[in-house]
Amino acid sequence: MSDITPTTVRSIEREALLVAETSEGAQEMFRREQTGADELRRELGAVLKVDGRALDPNNIDVERDDDETMIINMGPSHPSTHGVLRIMLELDGETVLRSKPVIGYLHTGMEKTGEELSYVQGGTNVTRMDYLSPVTNELGYSMAVEKLLNIEVPERATWIRMMMSELNRMSSHLVWMATNGMDLGSTSMMIYGLRERELILAFFEKTAGLRLNLNYVRPGGVAADLPDGWQDDVEVICDTIWARTFEYDQLLTGQTIFRQRLEGVAAITAEEAIALSLTGPLLRSTGVPWDLRRTMPYLAYDQVEFDVITGTYGDNFDRYAIRLNEIRESVRIVRQCIEMMPKGDFRTQDPKVTPPPRARIDESMEALIHHFKLFTEGFHVPVGEVYSAIESPRGELGCYIVSDGGPKPYRIHVRAPSFVNLQAIPLLMRGGMMSDTITVISTIDPVMGEVDR
């Protein structure tokens, strides 16, 4: 006679229903006996292709059948996942065998939102994707719109954009230096990094009126000219941060424990990085000098001198050293912007995209109507499609826009470097220690607002 009672059956059914309701399908990590070989190879990076062949097809341990491994969940509410990132890990003791990033917890829907906003309003939307680098978001979007409009941006606006972008790159890398230091136990670095970043945010507020989501770079130019005394403010920023980078070097680079946590950890080859379409410091850490400011120049980057910083081993230390030195290169570029800043208009005088001067609104009914139409309906953009890419602090940030001739984009898609770079997590974490997972996430430097856009 069976021991299974109706109560037991109902309990099993409830448990099965609960599992079905909470399952995340393909995003979930299952035990090895429930996971096909193809997925195991995919998670371990065996399907990376270079010239049509797998990079390392024979060095993949997919036949393991013991029951000593453990699958654990990390995030999305974890203080060191740099946002609502979730990582599922299969561990053998403290060794990571498999890892799977799970995204979608922020679900901002910014691309779809952008299709319901006019081109004038679009800047307020994209600036919130990578909230550590709002200026580059606005720049990528504005350059795409300008290509569709076929308008020229005044030279002064071009140089202002470049200077603000490099200041933003410095502030973004300073946040990374701060949080990476905190992730590795250096609480002092957290204080110092945010201290220097405050200088840049104060200048942003003085220039644009806001510290973060600026909506400063707009189609046709920038929202306002640089404030009085801007040269002195920017010189102080450059002098201070330049000197402080050498203090960071002394604090971190020469620290034995810090180096042991970074050197030789989570290394990746150039072939693997290219196969995964990685960009930014992740790709350059492998020795590939790919920087859109140099390889596909935009704005006035072909008129300034700076070095593209590359690594050798593709490990965590290379990624740290690259970001530290990129702060110094940005200081070099900003100083050249101060010296070479041209005079003239800070935005195009094309009335199709530029509102009339504020003083004219009180004097002219036509100017008032023009202003009203521009900010309610917006301007119409010719039919077409365009892709515009720039170098954000995290890599290639591309904006693809399709226009149907109306005042709103028909389609918007953003090639977000944080989203693409997250593909590297299973490869970087494989075979590492559980304690290194935090370091790997940090050196990828993802911003989840950009991932879940």
Protein Blocks (a to p, Z undefined) as FASTA:
>chain_A
ZZbdfklmmmmmmmmmmmmmmpghjmpccdfklpcfklmmmmnopmpceehiafblmlcc
fkbcbfkbccddedjkbfklopadddddddehjacfbdcddehjlonolmmmmmmpcfkl
mmmmmmmmmmmlmmlmmmmmmmmmmmmnopacdfklmmmmmmmmmmmmmmmmmmmmmmmm
mmnopaklmmmmmmmmmmmmmmmmmmnopaklnolacghiafbdcdehklmmmmmmmmmm
mmmmmmmmmmmmmpmklmmmmgopaiacfklmmmnopghjllmmnopacdfklmmgghjl
mmcccdddddfkopaklmmmmmmmmmmmmmmmmmmmmmmocgddfbdfbfklmccdfklm
mmpmklmmmmmmmmmnopaddedddddddddfkbccddddddehiabdfbdcdddfklmm
mmmmmmmmgopafklmmmmmmmnopafklmmZZ
